[in-house]
Amino acid sequence: MKTTEQVRFDTRLPKEQKDFFEYAASLGGFRTLTEFVISSAQKQAKKIVAGHNKILASKRDREIFFNAIMNPEKPNEKLKNAMDKYEKTFGV
């Protein structure tokens, strides 16, 4: 069985904020404040990382697309044969 290293995360916050978080945790059905905080932080972290990765993917896709447009490869034999077949079939 794989064990995961456990680390500690401590924070200080105003009592009113802690009370508010505990109230939200109880309304949300969480067993502990820690469970609520970890779950909330995990959800937010996933959103942030997904947004970041989406931007990176979008930028990479743009670069690939524009590189293909600006520097097209020469047609290979399969593509040439397909074009010949298309022209014969549709009389273009």
HELIX and SHEET records of a PDB file:
HELIX    1   1 LYS A   15  LEU A   27  1                                  13    
HELIX    2   2 LEU A   33  MET A   70  1                                  38    
HELIX    3   3 GLU A   77  PHE A   90  1                                  14    
END                                                                             
